[in-house]
Amino acid sequence: MFNSLKRFFSKSQTQVYLTLIFLMVILYLVRSFLTTILLITIFSYFGVHGSRVIKRFTKIPYLLSVIFFYILVIFGVVMIFRFVIPVFTNEGQHLYDAIVTGLKEYPQVDQYLGHYVDKLNMWDKISTNWQKIVLNGLTAITTVSDIVMKVALSFFLSLIFTLTLPKLKNFGHQFEQSDFPKFFKIIYELGTKFIYILGQIIEVQLVIDFINTILMMIGLTVLGMPSAFVLGLMVFIFGLIPVAGVLISSIPLALIALSMGGLKTMLELIILIIVIHAFEAYVLHPKLMSSRADLPIFVTFTTLIIMEHILGTWGLIVGVPIVAFLMDLMEIHHFDKNWHQTKDNNLDNSNNTN
């Protein structure tokens, strides 16, 4: 009996799964910091990747490429607040005016919405529960400020991580000389694999989402929809959610199209969405996700529902990478057969980043 248990625990696969369970317990214990941990991981992945791209093309030292990359990111954020948000506000006002005009031209829609609002008794609820509404508003402001602080802190820590990556790698190698070298080696392998899968899937999803948004904005402009920039930004935000984002963004777009041009415009919009989604499903997705987590739609939806219940909003973003990681770990579906080679190229080259 003892020998059987010893053989069982000495198996490499058993040790990997036990280490994974240990890491999951640790993450559960620090679950209040998961948002910060995930943000640092994502920012650091793109920070390292972007800095190495700059270094490869400019031949400047690694530290300078890191500083240059983060300056570009900060400059881009500043430009968004300086130019994009005013445009968004103006077009948002135009969109509101267009919806009001559309409701006047199609009174049946206005009557339906008015009947629905009357059934909700909004004014009675506001007058009765105004204290709770004010409290919820203050809570929302606090939540937003907390999110901003977490994003800023994660961005700063990712900068420190990216700058000190070579030293951190040398520090990590010291654990290989500890009393439990295999344990730390498994942690390193699991962490590297998950970060690689997470970064690759988010990177590809961003590319697909950007292309879809450009095509959608062109289509919305051709259809004569108001404020294509605002609607395109909404499509881009929802497009970060795999598969389900298309359906979520289609509902407000269809309602706006109905109020603008009636059933004809709404049908044209639905055809546009189907064509763009078909282009994504049959061209972009196979082309860009050929070596990634190419999961069936049903599995993706199920993953999003379950992970959203477990992890909240983050589950919609990291749910698919988690499933891809587990399937790769159990050798059900290899995310990337050459991921070890890619990992070595990405991490071992840090010896030359000084």
GUBA-561467 format. One record per residue (C-alpha): residue number from 1; y, x, z. Coordinates in nm, 4 decimals, always signed. Example, Ala and Ser with C-alpha at 12.3 -4.5 7.8 and 13.67 -1.06 7.14 Angstrom:
GUBA-561467
rec num:1&c2:-0.4500&c1:+1.2300&c3:+0.7800
rec num:2&c2:-0.1060&c1:+1.3670&c3:+0.7140
END
This chain:
GUBA-561467
rec num:1&c2:+0.0000&c1:+0.0000&c3:+0.0000
rec num:2&c2:+0.2414&c1:+0.2776&c3:+0.0946
rec num:3&c2:+0.1549&c1:+0.4740&c3:-0.2170
rec num:4&c2:+0.2129&c1:+0.1662&c3:-0.4349
rec num:5&c2:+0.5577&c1:+0.1132&c3:-0.2826
rec num:6&c2:+0.6355&c1:+0.4815&c3:-0.3215
rec num:7&c2:+0.5406&c1:+0.4713&c3:-0.6905
rec num:8&c2:+0.7457&c1:+0.1538&c3:-0.7368
rec num:9&c2:+1.0624&c1:+0.3008&c3:-0.5815
rec num:10&c2:+1.0147&c1:+0.6318&c3:-0.7594
rec num:11&c2:+1.0382&c1:+0.4634&c3:-1.0994
rec num:12&c2:+1.3616&c1:+0.5403&c3:-1.2800
rec num:13&c2:+1.4211&c1:+0.1760&c3:-1.3804
rec num:14&c2:+1.3710&c1:+0.0563&c3:-1.0234
rec num:15&c2:+1.6268&c1:+0.3047&c3:-0.8961
rec num:16&c2:+1.8742&c1:+0.1920&c3:-1.1617
rec num:17&c2:+1.8398&c1:-0.1759&c3:-1.0651
rec num:18&c2:+1.8624&c1:-0.0999&c3:-0.6921
rec num:19&c2:+2.1764&c1:+0.1041&c3:-0.7519
rec num:20&c2:+2.3218&c1:-0.1820&c3:-0.9577
rec num:21&c2:+2.2494&c1:-0.4271&c3:-0.6741
rec num:22&c2:+2.4167&c1:-0.1851&c3:-0.4305
rec num:23&c2:+2.7271&c1:-0.1688&c3:-0.6525
rec num:24&c2:+2.7361&c1:-0.5488&c3:-0.6828
rec num:25&c2:+2.7283&c1:-0.5809&c3:-0.3026
rec num:26&c2:+3.0149&c1:-0.3310&c3:-0.2729
rec num:27&c2:+3.2171&c1:-0.5211&c3:-0.5329
rec num:28&c2:+3.1514&c1:-0.8471&c3:-0.3468
rec num:29&c2:+3.2774&c1:-0.6941&c3:-0.0231
rec num:30&c2:+3.5990&c1:-0.5819&c3:-0.1952
rec num:31&c2:+3.6301&c1:-0.8976&c3:-0.4079
rec num:32&c2:+3.9909&c1:-0.9482&c3:-0.2965
rec num:33&c2:+4.0766&c1:-0.6279&c3:-0.4882
rec num:34&c2:+3.8770&c1:-0.7131&c3:-0.8018
rec num:35&c2:+4.1869&c1:-0.8082&c3:-1.0011
rec num:36&c2:+4.3493&c1:-0.4724&c3:-0.9296
rec num:37&c2:+4.0244&c1:-0.2845&c3:-0.9979
rec num:38&c2:+3.9749&c1:-0.4572&c3:-1.3341
rec num:39&c2:+4.3375&c1:-0.4036&c3:-1.4354
rec num:40&c2:+4.3194&c1:-0.0341&c3:-1.3463
rec num:41&c2:+3.9940&c1:-0.0035&c3:-1.5434
rec num:42&c2:+4.1358&c1:-0.1719&c3:-1.8548
rec num:43&c2:+4.4712&c1:+0.0102&c3:-1.8420
rec num:44&c2:+4.2978&c1:+0.3435&c3:-1.7834
rec num:45&c2:+4.0585&c1:+0.2882&c3:-2.0745
rec num:46&c2:+4.3417&c1:+0.2216&c3:-2.3166
rec num:47&c2:+4.5524&c1:+0.4956&c3:-2.1594
rec num:48&c2:+4.2830&c1:+0.7595&c3:-2.2125
rec num:49&c2:+4.1912&c1:+0.6278&c3:-2.5569
rec num:50&c2:+4.5536&c1:+0.6019&c3:-2.6754
rec num:51&c2:+4.6470&c1:+0.9429&c3:-2.5355
rec num:52&c2:+4.3570&c1:+1.1106&c3:-2.7136
rec num:53&c2:+4.4509&c1:+0.9417&c3:-3.0412
rec num:54&c2:+4.8059&c1:+1.0772&c3:-3.0043
rec num:55&c2:+4.6719&c1:+1.4217&c3:-2.9140
rec num:56&c2:+4.4416&c1:+1.4223&c3:-3.2166
rec num:57&c2:+4.7195&c1:+1.3381&c3:-3.4623
rec num:58&c2:+5.0086&c1:+1.5325&c3:-3.3083
rec num:59&c2:+4.8144&c1:+1.8347&c3:-3.1703
rec num:60&c2:+5.0297&c1:+1.8267&c3:-2.8571
rec num:61&c2:+4.8778&c1:+1.9015&c3:-2.5124
rec num:62&c2:+4.6879&c1:+1.6227&c3:-2.3398
rec num:63&c2:+4.9378&c1:+1.5770&c3:-2.0571
rec num:64&c2:+5.2258&c1:+1.5366&c3:-2.3033
rec num:65&c2:+5.0248&c1:+1.2869&c3:-2.5077
rec num:66&c2:+4.9614&c1:+1.0804&c3:-2.1914
rec num:67&c2:+5.3305&c1:+1.0768&c3:-2.1032
rec num:68&c2:+5.4230&c1:+0.9907&c3:-2.4623
rec num:69&c2:+5.1702&c1:+0.7046&c3:-2.4739
rec num:70&c2:+5.2903&c1:+0.5459&c3:-2.1496
rec num:71&c2:+5.6530&c1:+0.5833&c3:-2.2579
rec num:72&c2:+5.5641&c1:+0.3948&c3:-2.5763
rec num:73&c2:+5.3988&c1:+0.1193&c3:-2.3717
rec num:74&c2:+5.7007&c1:+0.0871&c3:-2.1392
rec num:75&c2:+5.9348&c1:+0.0893&c3:-2.4397
rec num:76&c2:+5.7293&c1:-0.1880&c3:-2.6016
rec num:77&c2:+5.7465&c1:-0.4022&c3:-2.2860
rec num:78&c2:+6.1224&c1:-0.3499&c3:-2.2632
rec num:79&c2:+6.1622&c1:-0.4508&c3:-2.6291
rec num:80&c2:+5.9614&c1:-0.7667&c3:-2.5639
rec num:81&c2:+6.1938&c1:-0.8684&c3:-2.2814
rec num:82&c2:+6.5014&c1:-0.7596&c3:-2.4774
rec num:83&c2:+6.4330&c1:-0.9218&c3:-2.8148
rec num:84&c2:+6.1145&c1:-1.1294&c3:-2.8241
rec num:85&c2:+6.1727&c1:-1.3498&c3:-2.5188
rec num:86&c2:+6.5193&c1:-1.4700&c3:-2.6387
rec num:87&c2:+6.3631&c1:-1.5576&c3:-2.9751
rec num:88&c2:+6.0803&c1:-1.7331&c3:-2.7930
rec num:89&c2:+6.3307&c1:-1.9330&c3:-2.5859
rec num:90&c2:+6.5358&c1:-2.0378&c3:-2.8895
rec num:91&c2:+6.2308&c1:-2.1355&c3:-3.0929
rec num:92&c2:+6.0908&c1:-2.3165&c3:-2.7907
rec num:93&c2:+6.4042&c1:-2.5313&c3:-2.7855
rec num:94&c2:+6.3694&c1:-2.5966&c3:-3.1592
rec num:95&c2:+6.0065&c1:-2.6917&c3:-3.1039
rec num:96&c2:+6.1071&c1:-2.9381&c3:-2.8318
rec num:97&c2:+6.3718&c1:-3.0926&c3:-3.0576
rec num:98&c2:+6.1207&c1:-3.1176&c3:-3.3416
rec num:99&c2:+5.8677&c1:-3.2932&c3:-3.1162
rec num:100&c2:+6.1310&c1:-3.5406&c3:-2.9987
rec num:101&c2:+6.2284&c1:-3.6092&c3:-3.3625
rec num:102&c2:+5.8629&c1:-3.6511&c3:-3.4560
rec num:103&c2:+5.8054&c1:-3.8993&c3:-3.1746
rec num:104&c2:+6.0997&c1:-4.1054&c3:-3.2998
rec num:105&c2:+5.9559&c1:-4.1085&c3:-3.6530
rec num:106&c2:+5.6103&c1:-4.2064&c3:-3.5264
rec num:107&c2:+5.6745&c1:-4.4619&c3:-3.2522
rec num:108&c2:+5.3017&c1:-4.5372&c3:-3.2132
rec num:109&c2:+5.2496&c1:-4.1882&c3:-3.0719
rec num:110&c2:+5.5546&c1:-4.2282&c3:-2.8504
rec num:111&c2:+5.4273&c1:-4.5652&c3:-2.7260
rec num:112&c2:+5.0855&c1:-4.4191&c3:-2.6483
rec num:113&c2:+5.2335&c1:-4.1282&c3:-2.4537
rec num:114&c2:+5.4775&c1:-4.3599&c3:-2.2760
rec num:115&c2:+5.1930&c1:-4.5905&c3:-2.1758
rec num:116&c2:+4.9962&c1:-4.2934&c3:-2.0474
rec num:117&c2:+5.2933&c1:-4.1648&c3:-1.8453
rec num:118&c2:+5.3504&c1:-4.5127&c3:-1.6989
rec num:119&c2:+4.9871&c1:-4.5268&c3:-1.5875
rec num:120&c2:+5.0328&c1:-4.1984&c3:-1.4035
rec num:121&c2:+5.3341&c1:-4.3335&c3:-1.2085
rec num:122&c2:+5.4902&c1:-3.9912&c3:-1.2201
rec num:123&c2:+5.8214&c1:-4.0868&c3:-1.0591
rec num:124&c2:+5.6506&c1:-4.2628&c3:-0.7684
rec num:125&c2:+5.4287&c1:-3.9610&c3:-0.7099
rec num:126&c2:+5.7263&c1:-3.7239&c3:-0.7257
rec num:127&c2:+5.9334&c1:-3.9303&c3:-0.4799
rec num:128&c2:+5.6379&c1:-3.9669&c3:-0.2434
rec num:129&c2:+5.5077&c1:-3.6114&c3:-0.2564
rec num:130&c2:+5.8269&c1:-3.4139&c3:-0.3200
rec num:131&c2:+5.7658&c1:-3.1873&c3:-0.0218
rec num:132&c2:+5.4214&c1:-3.0954&c3:-0.1482
rec num:133&c2:+5.5629&c1:-3.0390&c3:-0.4993
rec num:134&c2:+5.8306&c1:-2.8024&c3:-0.3633
rec num:135&c2:+5.5668&c1:-2.6192&c3:-0.1590
rec num:136&c2:+5.3444&c1:-2.5856&c3:-0.4652
rec num:137&c2:+5.6407&c1:-2.4539&c3:-0.6619
rec num:138&c2:+5.7114&c1:-2.1891&c3:-0.4000
rec num:139&c2:+5.3422&c1:-2.1002&c3:-0.3951
rec num:140&c2:+5.3470&c1:-2.0624&c3:-0.7739
rec num:141&c2:+5.6509&c1:-1.8315&c3:-0.7528
rec num:142&c2:+5.4739&c1:-1.6233&c3:-0.4882
rec num:143&c2:+5.1612&c1:-1.6078&c3:-0.7036
rec num:144&c2:+5.3584&c1:-1.4916&c3:-1.0067
rec num:145&c2:+5.5345&c1:-1.2220&c3:-0.8059
rec num:146&c2:+5.1985&c1:-1.1114&c3:-0.6642
rec num:147&c2:+5.0543&c1:-1.0866&c3:-1.0172
rec num:148&c2:+5.3541&c1:-0.8835&c3:-1.1330
rec num:149&c2:+5.3110&c1:-0.6460&c3:-0.8386
rec num:150&c2:+4.9383&c1:-0.6046&c3:-0.9102
rec num:151&c2:+5.0045&c1:-0.5347&c3:-1.2780
rec num:152&c2:+5.2755&c1:-0.2797&c3:-1.1957
rec num:153&c2:+5.0576&c1:-0.1077&c3:-0.9333
rec num:154&c2:+4.7568&c1:-0.1023&c3:-1.1658
rec num:155&c2:+4.9671&c1:+0.0383&c3:-1.4489
rec num:156&c2:+5.0993&c1:+0.3161&c3:-1.2234
rec num:157&c2:+4.7527&c1:+0.4027&c3:-1.0902
rec num:158&c2:+4.6122&c1:+0.4056&c3:-1.4438
rec num:159&c2:+4.8852&c1:+0.6559&c3:-1.5362
rec num:160&c2:+4.7806&c1:+0.8791&c3:-1.2448
rec num:161&c2:+4.4143&c1:+0.8419&c3:-1.3439
rec num:162&c2:+4.4827&c1:+0.9285&c3:-1.7075
rec num:163&c2:+4.6965&c1:+1.2297&c3:-1.6181
rec num:164&c2:+4.4417&c1:+1.3709&c3:-1.3732
rec num:165&c2:+4.1256&c1:+1.2819&c3:-1.5692
rec num:166&c2:+4.0085&c1:+1.6446&c3:-1.6183
rec num:167&c2:+4.0437&c1:+1.7176&c3:-1.2464
rec num:168&c2:+3.8778&c1:+1.3880&c3:-1.1561
rec num:169&c2:+3.5838&c1:+1.4790&c3:-1.3772
rec num:170&c2:+3.5467&c1:+1.8166&c3:-1.2065
rec num:171&c2:+3.5686&c1:+1.6395&c3:-0.8711
rec num:172&c2:+3.2957&c1:+1.3981&c3:-0.9794
rec num:173&c2:+3.0646&c1:+1.6845&c3:-1.0727
rec num:174&c2:+3.0671&c1:+1.7913&c3:-0.7066
rec num:175&c2:+2.8630&c1:+1.4817&c3:-0.6215
rec num:176&c2:+2.5818&c1:+1.6215&c3:-0.8351
rec num:177&c2:+2.5452&c1:+1.8961&c3:-0.5738
rec num:178&c2:+2.5182&c1:+1.6479&c3:-0.2863
rec num:179&c2:+2.2041&c1:+1.5343&c3:-0.1028
rec num:180&c2:+2.1694&c1:+1.2368&c3:-0.3398
rec num:181&c2:+2.2399&c1:+1.3742&c3:-0.6882
rec num:182&c2:+2.0278&c1:+1.1165&c3:-0.8724
rec num:183&c2:+2.1981&c1:+0.8271&c3:-0.6933
rec num:184&c2:+2.5449&c1:+0.9421&c3:-0.7969
rec num:185&c2:+2.4234&c1:+1.0224&c3:-1.1474
rec num:186&c2:+2.3006&c1:+0.6627&c3:-1.1870
rec num:187&c2:+2.6356&c1:+0.5321&c3:-1.0583
rec num:188&c2:+2.8122&c1:+0.7523&c3:-1.3122
rec num:189&c2:+2.5895&c1:+0.6285&c3:-1.5962
rec num:190&c2:+2.6279&c1:+0.2613&c3:-1.5009
rec num:191&c2:+3.0041&c1:+0.2895&c3:-1.4546
rec num:192&c2:+3.0527&c1:+0.4776&c3:-1.7797
rec num:193&c2:+2.8419&c1:+0.2319&c3:-1.9760
rec num:194&c2:+3.0193&c1:-0.0761&c3:-1.8352
rec num:195&c2:+3.3690&c1:+0.0681&c3:-1.8885
rec num:196&c2:+3.2773&c1:+0.1660&c3:-2.2438
rec num:197&c2:+3.1398&c1:-0.1816&c3:-2.3242
rec num:198&c2:+3.4329&c1:-0.3576&c3:-2.1555
rec num:199&c2:+3.6909&c1:-0.1468&c3:-2.3362
rec num:200&c2:+3.5230&c1:-0.1728&c3:-2.6759
rec num:201&c2:+3.4854&c1:-0.5520&c3:-2.6600
rec num:202&c2:+3.8428&c1:-0.6080&c3:-2.5409
rec num:203&c2:+3.9707&c1:-0.3660&c3:-2.8059
rec num:204&c2:+3.7869&c1:-0.5444&c3:-3.0859
rec num:205&c2:+3.8857&c1:-0.8870&c3:-2.9502
rec num:206&c2:+4.2512&c1:-0.7788&c3:-2.9571
rec num:207&c2:+4.2213&c1:-0.6679&c3:-3.3207
rec num:208&c2:+4.0513&c1:-0.9950&c3:-3.4217
rec num:209&c2:+4.3051&c1:-1.1975&c3:-3.2238
rec num:210&c2:+4.5990&c1:-1.0138&c3:-3.3820
rec num:211&c2:+4.4689&c1:-1.0727&c3:-3.7356
rec num:212&c2:+4.3984&c1:-1.4399&c3:-3.6608
rec num:213&c2:+4.7467&c1:-1.4847&c3:-3.5155
rec num:214&c2:+4.9147&c1:-1.3346&c3:-3.8233
rec num:215&c2:+4.7094&c1:-1.5586&c3:-4.0538
rec num:216&c2:+4.7798&c1:-1.8628&c3:-3.8371
rec num:217&c2:+5.1553&c1:-1.7964&c3:-3.8339
rec num:218&c2:+5.1542&c1:-1.7670&c3:-4.2132
rec num:219&c2:+4.9587&c1:-2.0919&c3:-4.2406
rec num:220&c2:+5.1862&c1:-2.2729&c3:-3.9946
rec num:221&c2:+5.4906&c1:-2.1593&c3:-4.1917
rec num:222&c2:+5.3367&c1:-2.2871&c3:-4.5172
rec num:223&c2:+5.2596&c1:-2.6229&c3:-4.3533
rec num:224&c2:+5.6199&c1:-2.6482&c3:-4.2376
rec num:225&c2:+5.5350&c1:-2.6475&c3:-3.8678
rec num:226&c2:+5.8341&c1:-2.5753&c3:-3.6418
rec num:227&c2:+5.8660&c1:-2.2526&c3:-3.4434
rec num:228&c2:+5.5729&c1:-2.0668&c3:-3.5960
rec num:229&c2:+5.6492&c1:-1.7690&c3:-3.3719
rec num:230&c2:+5.6062&c1:-1.9705&c3:-3.0501
rec num:231&c2:+5.2920&c1:-2.1421&c3:-3.1755
rec num:232&c2:+5.1562&c1:-1.8090&c3:-3.2962
rec num:233&c2:+5.2139&c1:-1.6555&c3:-2.9530
rec num:234&c2:+5.0232&c1:-1.9447&c3:-2.7979
rec num:235&c2:+4.7362&c1:-1.8843&c3:-3.0438
rec num:236&c2:+4.7374&c1:-1.5135&c3:-2.9550
rec num:237&c2:+4.7200&c1:-1.5786&c3:-2.5793
rec num:238&c2:+4.4352&c1:-1.8285&c3:-2.6066
rec num:239&c2:+4.2659&c1:-1.6075&c3:-2.8662
rec num:240&c2:+4.1953&c1:-1.3504&c3:-2.5956
rec num:241&c2:+3.9243&c1:-1.5912&c3:-2.4763
rec num:242&c2:+3.6214&c1:-1.5444&c3:-2.7061
rec num:243&c2:+3.5202&c1:-1.8544&c3:-2.9090
rec num:244&c2:+3.6631&c1:-2.1079&c3:-2.6630
rec num:245&c2:+4.0219&c1:-1.9933&c3:-2.7250
rec num:246&c2:+4.0166&c1:-2.1426&c3:-3.0758
rec num:247&c2:+3.9255&c1:-2.4871&c3:-2.9425
rec num:248&c2:+4.1767&c1:-2.4702&c3:-2.6560
rec num:249&c2:+4.4698&c1:-2.3782&c3:-2.8815
rec num:250&c2:+4.3672&c1:-2.6361&c3:-3.1455
rec num:251&c2:+4.4383&c1:-2.9330&c3:-2.9171
rec num:252&c2:+4.8155&c1:-2.8791&c3:-2.8637
rec num:253&c2:+4.8535&c1:-2.7647&c3:-3.2252
rec num:254&c2:+4.6902&c1:-3.0847&c3:-3.3503
rec num:255&c2:+4.9119&c1:-3.3020&c3:-3.1284
rec num:256&c2:+5.2259&c1:-3.1211&c3:-3.2467
rec num:257&c2:+5.1164&c1:-3.1575&c3:-3.6103
rec num:258&c2:+5.0526&c1:-3.5290&c3:-3.5550
rec num:259&c2:+5.3991&c1:-3.5804&c3:-3.4089
rec num:260&c2:+5.5599&c1:-3.3744&c3:-3.6875
rec num:261&c2:+5.3956&c1:-3.5069&c3:-4.0006
rec num:262&c2:+5.1390&c1:-3.7670&c3:-3.9069
rec num:263&c2:+4.7674&c1:-3.7648&c3:-3.9875
rec num:264&c2:+4.8152&c1:-3.5771&c3:-4.3154
rec num:265&c2:+4.9738&c1:-3.2737&c3:-4.1459
rec num:266&c2:+4.7194&c1:-3.2839&c3:-3.8640
rec num:267&c2:+4.4297&c1:-3.2822&c3:-4.1130
rec num:268&c2:+4.5879&c1:-2.9943&c3:-4.3032
rec num:269&c2:+4.6217&c1:-2.8036&c3:-3.9764
rec num:270&c2:+4.2573&c1:-2.8700&c3:-3.8843
rec num:271&c2:+4.1489&c1:-2.7414&c3:-4.2275
rec num:272&c2:+4.3645&c1:-2.4310&c3:-4.1739
rec num:273&c2:+4.2030&c1:-2.3671&c3:-3.8346
rec num:274&c2:+3.8529&c1:-2.4142&c3:-3.9821
rec num:275&c2:+3.9249&c1:-2.1722&c3:-4.2674
rec num:276&c2:+4.0684&c1:-1.9047&c3:-4.0363
rec num:277&c2:+3.7867&c1:-1.9496&c3:-3.7862
rec num:278&c2:+3.5307&c1:-1.9222&c3:-4.0673
rec num:279&c2:+3.6993&c1:-1.6015&c3:-4.1848
rec num:280&c2:+3.6742&c1:-1.4677&c3:-3.8287
rec num:281&c2:+3.3118&c1:-1.5759&c3:-3.7841
rec num:282&c2:+3.1763&c1:-1.4556&c3:-4.1190
rec num:283&c2:+3.4031&c1:-1.1599&c3:-4.2015
rec num:284&c2:+3.5966&c1:-1.0175&c3:-3.9061
rec num:285&c2:+3.3421&c1:-1.0699&c3:-3.6317
rec num:286&c2:+3.0397&c1:-0.9214&c3:-3.8146
rec num:287&c2:+3.2525&c1:-0.6382&c3:-3.9517
rec num:288&c2:+3.4137&c1:-0.5372&c3:-3.6227
rec num:289&c2:+3.1406&c1:-0.6457&c3:-3.3809
rec num:290&c2:+2.8426&c1:-0.5135&c3:-3.5769
rec num:291&c2:+2.7511&c1:-0.2669&c3:-3.3018
rec num:292&c2:+2.8944&c1:-0.4683&c3:-3.0124
rec num:293&c2:+2.7930&c1:-0.7795&c3:-2.8203
rec num:294&c2:+2.7112&c1:-1.0125&c3:-3.1069
rec num:295&c2:+2.5997&c1:-1.3063&c3:-2.8899
rec num:296&c2:+2.5152&c1:-1.6580&c3:-3.0151
rec num:297&c2:+2.7947&c1:-1.9120&c3:-2.9688
rec num:298&c2:+2.5907&c1:-2.1176&c3:-2.7190
rec num:299&c2:+2.5265&c1:-1.8079&c3:-2.5063
rec num:300&c2:+2.8967&c1:-1.7178&c3:-2.5227
rec num:301&c2:+3.0057&c1:-2.0659&c3:-2.4118
rec num:302&c2:+2.7518&c1:-2.0706&c3:-2.1297
rec num:303&c2:+2.8640&c1:-1.7260&c3:-2.0206
rec num:304&c2:+3.2293&c1:-1.8306&c3:-2.0159
rec num:305&c2:+3.1574&c1:-2.1437&c3:-1.8111
rec num:306&c2:+2.9420&c1:-1.9655&c3:-1.5539
rec num:307&c2:+3.1631&c1:-1.6574&c3:-1.5248
rec num:308&c2:+3.4781&c1:-1.8687&c3:-1.4970
rec num:309&c2:+3.3151&c1:-2.0489&c3:-1.2034
rec num:310&c2:+3.2156&c1:-1.7186&c3:-1.0403
rec num:311&c2:+3.5145&c1:-1.4951&c3:-1.1185
rec num:312&c2:+3.7875&c1:-1.7464&c3:-1.2010
rec num:313&c2:+4.0202&c1:-1.6669&c3:-1.4907
rec num:314&c2:+3.8858&c1:-1.3119&c3:-1.5108
rec num:315&c2:+3.5448&c1:-1.4538&c3:-1.5968
rec num:316&c2:+3.6813&c1:-1.5715&c3:-1.9319
rec num:317&c2:+3.7779&c1:-1.2128&c3:-2.0190
rec num:318&c2:+3.5050&c1:-0.9975&c3:-1.8651
rec num:319&c2:+3.2193&c1:-1.2503&c3:-1.8807
rec num:320&c2:+3.0966&c1:-1.1456&c3:-2.2257
rec num:321&c2:+3.1188&c1:-0.7699&c3:-2.1474
rec num:322&c2:+2.9169&c1:-0.8262&c3:-1.8281
rec num:323&c2:+2.6415&c1:-1.0085&c3:-2.0180
rec num:324&c2:+2.6455&c1:-0.7408&c3:-2.2897
rec num:325&c2:+2.6170&c1:-0.4727&c3:-2.0206
rec num:326&c2:+2.3196&c1:-0.6441&c3:-1.8525
rec num:327&c2:+2.1429&c1:-0.7028&c3:-2.1849
rec num:328&c2:+2.1935&c1:-0.3391&c3:-2.2795
rec num:329&c2:+2.0710&c1:-0.2253&c3:-1.9375
rec num:330&c2:+1.7551&c1:-0.4363&c3:-1.9670
rec num:331&c2:+1.7111&c1:-0.3144&c3:-2.3266
rec num:332&c2:+1.7244&c1:-0.6695&c3:-2.4630
rec num:333&c2:+2.0100&c1:-0.5903&c3:-2.6990
rec num:334&c2:+2.1563&c1:-0.2426&c3:-2.7414
rec num:335&c2:+2.5329&c1:-0.2672&c3:-2.7382
rec num:336&c2:+2.5674&c1:+0.0626&c3:-2.9209
rec num:337&c2:+2.2747&c1:+0.2916&c3:-2.9894
rec num:338&c2:+2.5070&c1:+0.5895&c3:-2.9979
rec num:339&c2:+2.7063&c1:+0.5007&c3:-2.6874
rec num:340&c2:+2.5800&c1:+0.8061&c3:-2.4983
rec num:341&c2:+2.7085&c1:+1.0276&c3:-2.7790
rec num:342&c2:+3.0411&c1:+0.8444&c3:-2.7787
rec num:343&c2:+3.0589&c1:+0.8757&c3:-2.4021
rec num:344&c2:+2.9951&c1:+1.2478&c3:-2.4173
rec num:345&c2:+3.2581&c1:+1.2923&c3:-2.6880
rec num:346&c2:+3.5116&c1:+1.0930&c3:-2.4867
rec num:347&c2:+3.4441&c1:+1.2465&c3:-2.1466
rec num:348&c2:+3.3211&c1:+1.5969&c3:-2.2102
rec num:349&c2:+3.6152&c1:+1.6720&c3:-2.4377
rec num:350&c2:+3.8359&c1:+1.6451&c3:-2.1308
rec num:351&c2:+3.7619&c1:+2.0123&c3:-2.0748
rec num:352&c2:+3.9941&c1:+2.0729&c3:-2.3704
rec num:353&c2:+4.2673&c1:+1.8364&c3:-2.2528
rec num:354&c2:+4.4544&c1:+2.0856&c3:-2.0415
END
